[in-house]
Amino acid sequence: MGDSDVASSLYNGAGDVWRARVGAIFGTSGATQLFSGSTEMDKNGHQYNQRDMRMSMQLGSLSAGIDAPWGTGLSLLVPYAALQYDDWLTDASGKPTRANDFGDTEVRIRQNVLQPFGLKQPAGWLKIPRIFAVMGVAIPNNGAYSTDAIHDLSISRGSWWIIEELEAHFDLPANFGVSLTGGMRQALDYANSGTPDPNGIGWGNEYRGSIAGRYMLDMPVLEGVANYFVPKRLFFMVNGEYLYRAMATAVEGDAPRSPFADSGSQTVSVTPTLMIGYNDAWSLTGSARVPIYRFVNGIQPVQYTSWFFGLNWAWSSTPKAPALGKSALAGQAPTTPEIEKLLVPGKVTLIDYWATWCEPCGRLGVKLEHELPAKPGVALARVDATAWEAEDWAKFLPGAPGIPVLDIYDAAGKLIVRLQGDDCFGYATYLPGEPTSTR
């Protein structure tokens, strides 16, 4: 009934650290198809009453993944679903036809194809995209798949599939981004035998293409108890997708294998998603997949709007700076010649300490490069701490527990304030009121 893991592309940060994630998703959906039969009982005790062939689905799935520092990731998706026909089709006991079972388990391995080259991001708003090549496999459960969509319900499609995908993620100014995805699925064998094909149905290839726009809104950090209930960031995404499913093949009686009439489809859908991030570990997602164009061959369930809600947990092995010595004090000049050279005489200077393994650093950098050009009295200098050793932390950021760190110096070269973590995103509070700009 569709891919429920709509939040999987929301966080695709750079590598350089170990990352792990676990998610639980609940979805509800349904389908309908006009059936032209008359009111009668068939030999299996199913009754037709000329109502729409309506069915409903409740889906629960668990997802897990791990990403390595060299840009390789492994993910797992295990769905469990309950399907049933609504009212119109019953068995001999008068109970609706239903099925509860595991769906196809999906395992994917993905690689950031540019990360091994160690490319440096250029200055300005145009950034090098993150490009991922994905290979995977869908593993069927033990249930047989029947081509008789009227009488039988099946959650697994009864055959092994290979998954091939290519993703490109573009980061734009002001926390905007665009993602492009394309791929195909190909059945590796015939489905388990069912009706009418005792040799197993042969699924056609599936082709999928999508484009998504996204925006992340950083929220103010509140002190006290409210900080546990107010989100730190909101993430909005709208994904448009085209899905083409080629016709399947089947063997009926003594006839040779031929296209199966009740198979094959085209769908265009739009999926808006909202993610609420309470901290760097926990987030909630909500989305709706809305079909805007649907075409199917023959008698098939046609899916309508689906709703998904998820709870996600993430962990990162982001290195922490050793706590050595005393931190910088307001009113003082820089203590190292390297930092002193970065200050621009007569301007307020922001010193941004960042690293490629620091996800908040990337968002902060985009924000600064987008907002500061409108401020001619302000200069920006960035210090790359990606490969720092303990002595570097002791020299440049003594006492800082981690990054991002943003030092703001006044026009005379004296430190106004040192901001750390989420406080860096409120840097504008400490800038002078006159117009300002980027160096």
N, C-alpha and C positions, 0 to 999 in steps of 0.2 A: 504493500500500500504506500510505498514511497520511503525515501531516506529520511529518518527522523533526526539525524545528527546535524541539525541546521546551524549549530553554534560552533562546529568544528573549525571553521576558518576565521573565527573572530580574533584569536590570538595566535599569530604565526611569527613570533619575534625571531630575531637573529639568534644564532647559536652561541658558541663559546662557553656555555655552561650546561650542566645537566638539568633537565626539566622533567617533571612527571605531572600527570593530570588524571583525574577520575571524574566521571560525570554520570548522573542518573537522569533519565529523560522519561517523561510521561506524555503520551500523545493520544488524541482522540480524533477519529475521522469517520468517514462513511462513503458509500458509493451508491449509484443508482443506474438502472438500465431498463428501459421499457421492454416488457416481455409480451409477446403477442399470443400466448397460449390461451386456451379456454378453461373454464372451471371443470376440472376432472381430477381423478386420482390416477397416478401411473402405477406400474407394477411394483415399484419400491415403496409405495405408500406416501409419495409426495403429492401435495395438492396444489394446483394452480388456481388462482382466483383473479387473474387479469389485472393485478395491481403492479405497481412499479417494482422491479427487482431491487429492493433496497437492502443494504447491508451496513452494519456498523462495526467499528474496530476500536479497541483500546489497546494501546501499545506501551510497553515498558521496556527500556533498554539500558544496559550498562555499557559505558565506554571507558577505555583506559588507554594511556599512551605514555611513552617516554622518548625524550629527545636527547641526543648526545652532543657534546661540544663541537664535533666536526660536521654538524648539520644533518645527521641521519636521525630519523624518527621511526618508531614502531607504534602502531595503534591497533586496538581491538574493539569491535562493536558486537554485542550479543543482544539481539532483540527477542522479546517474548510478547506474543499478541493473543488477543481473544477476538474472534470474528463470529458474527452470527447474522443470519437473514432476519429482517424485521417484519414480523407478522405474516408475510404472504406465503411462505413456504414452510410446511411442517411435516414431520414424519408421522408414522402410523399412530404414535401415542399422543399426537397433538402438540408436541414440543417443537420450538423453532430449531432449524438446523444450525449448529454452531461448532466451532473448533477452537481449542486452546492449545498452543504449542509454541516451541521455539522456532524462530525464523532462521534465515541463513546467517551464520556467523561470518563476519568480515574481518580479515587481517590485512593491514596495509603497511608497507615500508616506503618511506619518502626520503628524498635527499635534496638538500639545498644545493643546486648544481653550481652556484657561483661561490659559495662559501670557501671551498678549498683553495681558491685563487687569492684569498685575502685582499680583495679589492677595497680601496679606501673610498668612502663616500665623498663626493665633491661638495664644495661650498655652494650655498644657494638652495633654491627650493627643489631643483630637479635631482632626484636621488636614484641610485641604482636599485632596480626592483629585486625582490626576493623571488627566485624561480625554483619550483620544486617539481621533480619528477617522481611519480607515484606508481608503484606496482602492488597489486594485491590479489587476494583470492577470496571468493565467497564459498563457504563450506555448508552444504545442505544438511538438514537434520535427517532422521531416518524415515520420515513420512513420505508416502508416495504422492505424486502429483497427478491429478486427473484433469484431462482437458474438458470434462463436463462441468462447465462453470455454473450450470443451473442447479445441480444436485449436490455438489461437493464443495467444501471449502478447504483451502490449503494455504498455510502460512509460508512454508518452505516451497521453493520451486523444484526441488528434487534433483538438482544437478550442480556440478562444480562450475564456478565461473572464474575467469581471470579478469582483473581490473587494471586498466591502464589510464593514467591521468597526467595532466600537466597543469600546474598552477603558476600564476604570476601575480605578485602583490606589490602595488605601487603606493608609497607613502607620499602624501601631498601636504602642503602647508596647512596650518591651523587645525591639525589633528584630523584631516580628511584623508581618505584613501580609496583606491579602486583595486578590485581583484578580478582576474580573468581565469576561468577554469574550462578545460575541455578534456574529454576522455571517452572511452568506450568500454563495454563489457562484452565478453564472448564466452558462451557456454562451452565447456570442455568435453561434455559427454551428454548422452540422452538422459532425460529425467527418468526417475523410477517409473516402471510400467504402470499404466492406468487406462482409463477409458477415453477414447476408443482405440488407443494405440498400445498394444501389448508389448511393443518394442521400445516404448518410451518416447515422449514428445521431444522434438529437437528445437530448442529455443533459438530465435533469431538474435542477431547482435543488437546491442543498445548503444546509442550515441547521445552524448550529453554535452551541452555548452552553456556557460552562464557568465554573467557580468554582475558584479556587486559593488555598490558604493557604500562607504562607511564613514562614520564620524564619531569621535570620542570626546566627551565633555568632561573635563576635570572639575570636580566639585570642591568647594572650600572645606578645609579640614577643621572640624569643631573640637573643642576641648571637652573633657568630661564624659559622662555617660552617653551623651548624644552621639559621640563619635562612633559608637558601636551600632547605631541604628540608621545613621545617615550615610548614604553611599558616597564613596570617594570618587567614583567615576560612573558615567553613563555611556553606553556604547550603542549607537544606532546603525543598523545595516538594512539595505534593501537589495535583494538578490532576484534577478530575472533569469529564468532558466528555460531552455528548449530541450525536450527529451524525445528522441525518436526510437521506437521499438520495432524492429523488423518482424515480419510474419514468421511464425513458427512452422515447423513441418510435423506431419504425423502420418502413420500408416493405418489405414482402415481396411480391415478384412484382407483380401488378397491383392489389393491395389498397391502400386508402388508408392514410396514416400512422396508426399506432395504438400503444398502450403495448406496450413490449417486455417479455415475460414474465420474462426472466432479468435483471432490473434492479430497483433500488430497495432500500433497506435502512434499518435503524435500529441504532445502536450506542451503548452507554453504556460508557465506559472510565475507568480511573483510572491516572494517571501519576505515580509518585513520582520525584523528581529530587534528586540530590546534586551540588552544585557545590563544588569545592575551589579557593579563591583563594589563590595563593602570593604575589601582590602586586597592585598596582593594574592591571597589564597582563595577566598570564597566569592562566588558570584551566582546570580540567578539569571535565567534566560526565559524569554517568552517569545513565541513566533507563531505566524499563521501562514500556511502555504495555500495560496489562492489561485486556482486554475483560471486563466483568462481565455484559453483556446484549447479545445479537446476534440480529437477525432479518433474513433476506434473502428475496427473492422468487425462486423458480425455482432454477436451477443457477448458483451464483456461488461463487468462492473466498471463504471466510470467514476473516478474519485472526485469528490467535491472538497470544499475547504477543510483543511486539517489544522489542528491546534496542537502546539507542543510547549511544554514547560520543563525546565531543567535546573538542576542544582550541580554546580561544578566546583571542584577543588583543584588547586594547582600548587606545585612546589618548585622552587628553583634553588640551585646550589650557588647562587650569586656570592662571590667572595666578599668578605667583609674586611675593611681596613683595620689593621691593628691599632688599638688605643694606646698611643705612645705620647708622652709629654703633655703639654697644655695646648688647648685649642686657640685659634686666633681671637684677639680681643678687639672690640670696637674702639675706634680712635687711633689705632696703630697703623703704621706703614708696613708694607710687606717685608718679611724677614729674609727672603731669598731673592737674589738678583734676577733669576729667571722670571719670577712673577712681577717684580718691579718693572722690568722692561715691557711688560704687556700693558701697563697703565698708560692711558692717553692724557697728556697734560690738558687741563682745562675742561675735561669731560668726566662725567660719571662713568666708571668702567665696571662691567660685569665680567667676572672670571667664572666660567662654567667648567667644572671638573666632571668628566664623563668617561664612560667605557662602553665597548660594544656589548659586553655581557649584561649591561644594566638597562632593563626595559624602560623604567621611568626616565632614564637619561635621554633615550631616543625621543620620547615624547616632549621632554623639556626642550631639547635642542631645536626641534621643529617649531615649537611655540616661540622661542626666542628669535630665531631667524625670520619668522613671519611678522612678529610684532615690532621688533626694534628698529627696522628701517624707517618707521614713521617718527622716530625720536632722535632728532639731530644732535641733541646734547648728551647722548649716551653711546658708549662704545662697548663692543662685545669681543671677548677673547675666550677661546676654548682650549682646555688642557686635557689631552687624551691620557687616561690612567689605565688603559686596557692591560698593558704589560708591566705595570708597576710591581716592584718588589717591596719588601718591608721597609727598606731604607728610604724608598721614595715616599711612602705614606708618612713616615716620620719626618721627612724634610718638608713636604708641601702641605699635608693635611694632618698635623699632629692632633690626636684626640678625636678626630672625626670617626664615628662608628661605621660609616659607609657613604655611598654616593647615591644620587646626585648631591653635589655641594655647589652652592652659588654664592660667591663673595661679591659684595657690592662696595666699591670704593668711591669716595667723593672726588670732586674736581681737584682737590689738593693732594690726592693720593692716600687718604686715610680711610680705614675700613669703617663703613657704615654698619654693616650687619653681615653675618654668615648664616645663610639659610641651608637647611638640610632636608632631604626626603621630600615629602609632599609640600612642605612649606616653600620650596623653591618656586612652585607655580603661582604663588602670591607675591612675586618679586615687585610688581608694579607699585605696591603700597609704599615701598621705600625709595621710589624714584622722585626726583624734584618735579614740580608742577609744570616747568617750562617744556616746550617741545624738545624731542630727543631723537638719535639714529644709530644705526649699526656701523661698526668699524669693519 
